[in-house]
Amino acid sequence: HVQLVESGGGSVPAGGSLRLACVVSGSTYNGNCLSWFRQASGKEREGVATITTGTGNTDYADSVKGRFTISQDGAENTVYLQMNSLKPEDTAMYYCAAPLSGYWGQGTQVTVS
């Protein structure tokens, strides 16, 4: 049974930092693309960052390049999203996903004031 469980959301002032974590259970972690998405109230969901667990290759949305970093801990089957220099427009529900496999976490709220 595959589960993706996010943690680390919260409320921070503009310019602050947060680190989100996503623990992936089951066999989905290895060799897969794992992504962070976000959805702000009244807006469409958008991809934020992706990492390929086998190669470590990463990709970012233009809106977060230079501010967010996606990383992994293979021993812990965990993917992280380090978010620095947060802006009010980063406020959203953040979801971890293995989109090619169709698995999604429950989301964690990030609020930047």
Residue pairs with C-beta under 8 A, 6 or more apart in sequence:
1 25
1 26
2 24
2 25
2 26
2 27
2 28
2 98
2 101
2 103
3 23
3 24
3 25
3 26
3 103
3 105
4 22
4 23
4 24
4 25
4 28
4 96
4 97
4 98
4 103
4 104
4 105
5 22
5 23
5 25
5 96
5 105
5 106
6 20
6 21
6 22
6 94
6 95
6 96
6 105
6 106
6 107
6 108
7 20
7 21
7 22
7 23
7 108
8 18
8 19
8 20
8 21
8 108
9 18
9 20
9 94
9 108
9 109
9 110
10 18
10 109
10 110
10 111
11 111
11 112
11 113
12 18
12 86
12 110
12 111
12 112
12 113
13 112
13 113
14 86
14 87
14 88
14 112
14 113
15 85
15 86
16 86
16 112
17 82
17 83
17 84
17 85
17 86
18 83
18 86
18 110
19 80
19 81
19 82
19 83
20 36
20 80
20 81
20 83
20 94
20 96
20 108
20 110
21 78
21 79
21 80
22 34
22 36
22 78
22 79
22 80
22 81
22 96
22 105
23 76
23 77
23 78
24 34
24 77
24 78
24 79
24 96
24 98
25 77
28 98
28 101
28 103
29 53
29 74
29 77
30 53
30 54
31 52
31 53
31 54
32 52
32 53
32 54
32 98
32 100
32 101
33 50
33 51
33 52
33 53
33 98
33 99
33 100
34 50
34 51
34 53
34 72
34 79
34 96
34 97
34 98
35 47
35 48
35 49
35 50
35 51
35 96
35 97
35 98
35 99
36 47
36 48
36 49
36 50
36 70
36 79
36 81
36 94
36 95
36 96
36 97
37 45
37 46
37 47
37 48
37 94
37 95
37 97
37 99
38 45
38 46
38 48
38 90
38 92
38 93
38 94
38 95
38 110
39 45
39 46
39 92
39 93
39 95
40 89
40 91
40 92
40 93
41 92
43 92
45 95
46 61
46 63
47 61
48 60
48 61
48 64
48 68
48 81
48 94
49 58
49 59
49 60
49 61
49 64
49 68
49 69
49 70
49 81
50 58
50 59
50 60
50 70
51 57
51 58
51 70
51 71
51 72
51 79
52 58
53 72
53 74
53 79
56 72
58 70
60 68
60 70
63 89
64 83
64 90
67 83
67 84
67 85
67 86
68 81
68 82
68 83
68 84
69 80
69 81
69 82
69 84
70 79
70 80
70 81
70 82
71 79
71 80
71 82
72 78
72 79
72 80
73 79
73 80
79 96
81 94
83 90
83 110
86 110
86 112
87 112
88 112
88 113
89 112
90 110
90 112
91 110
91 111
91 112
92 109
92 110
93 107
93 108
93 109
93 110
94 107
94 108
94 109
94 110
95 104
95 105
95 106
95 107
96 104
96 105
97 103
97 104
97 105
98 104
